[in-house]
Amino acid sequence: MRVVLSACLAFVVGIVPAAARSLADIDASGTLRVGLTGDYPPYSLRRADGAFTGADVTMARTLAAALHVRLEIVATSWPHLAADLKADKFDIAMGGVSVTPDRAAIGDFSIPVMQDGKRPIARCADRDRYVSLAAIDRHEVRVAVNRGGTNERFAHAHFPHAQLVARANNQAIFADLAAGRADVMVTDGAEVDYQARRHPRVLCATRVTAPFDRFGKAYWMTRDQRLKAAVDAFVRKELASGDYQRALEATP
């Protein structure tokens, strides 16, 4: 019985998430761990050599310096973002994380770094076609979505009649759109504008009169009042100085 109990205890311990770190723990370790998906420019992009670039990579470095600790970037993904935060794989998730009630139930959000909304992007020839939810939610329309994030949730909620083309890698979607393997994607406006700039005369923001919804983007972290206060102070400073906007605009 003692052997069985010990085995069961070891199993339970193995599946219990590690305790979340406080700001004091981060300071004591000398390292800030930032989770990034690396597939969502202009916020974060993982290059072929494994290095991360993007506006929130710049912000992560600046935040770590402000806290007088080293930066450790932890690769994650949209389907596993919440589980990785709960499992204490990183201290803060950055890289274009939208504020949602289910995420807020898991960890603290900083004050928003920006306000955004869902908008469509399609081939430029179709910029006047996909201008409403009804125009997209048609049986013949192929809507590209990235798995695990708010784009997939939005698509399932608003496009029950369209064909959903799911991709694990967010960046593969824009190649699909350009090559005609999908017709439209509805994603955050910042990503629409970024991809339209990167693919001029191929991909365009469609001519919607307004975003389909509105939400904030913020940094998502483990629950610790001192950590949230420090991150909020950092965000206020970066927004007031214009450094955050400059980092977004500098992302190639």
Number of C-alpha atoms within 10 A of each C-alpha: 6 7 8 9 10 11 12 12 11 11 11 10 11 10 9 10 14 13 10 18 20 18 20 12 12 17 15 10 12 14 17 26 20 27 25 29 27 27 22 21 24 25 25 22 23 17 11 7 6 10 10 19 18 23 25 27 23 18 20 24 18 15 21 18 13 12 20 13 18 17 19 16 19 17 17 21 19 22 14 13 22 19 14 20 24 20 15 18 20 24 26 26 27 23 27 25 24 23 21 13 8 9 16 12 9 16 18 20 25 23 20 18 19 15 15 18 18 22 27 25 29 28 23 18 12 17 18 14 15 24 20 18 16 11 12 25 19 15 12 11 19 22 26 28 27 25 18 17 17 19 18 20 13 16 23 14 9 13 19 12 15 18 19 21 20 17 16 15 16 21 16 13 22 22 14 16 21 17 12 13 15 23 22 31 27 27 24 25 20 21 21 22 16 18 20 20 15 13 15 11 11 16 25 23 27 23 16 16 9 12 16 18 11 12 15 16 22 23 24 29 29 23 18 15 12 12 22 22 14 15 22 19 13 19 22 16 13 19 15 11 11 11 16 21 15 13 18 18 13 11 17 12
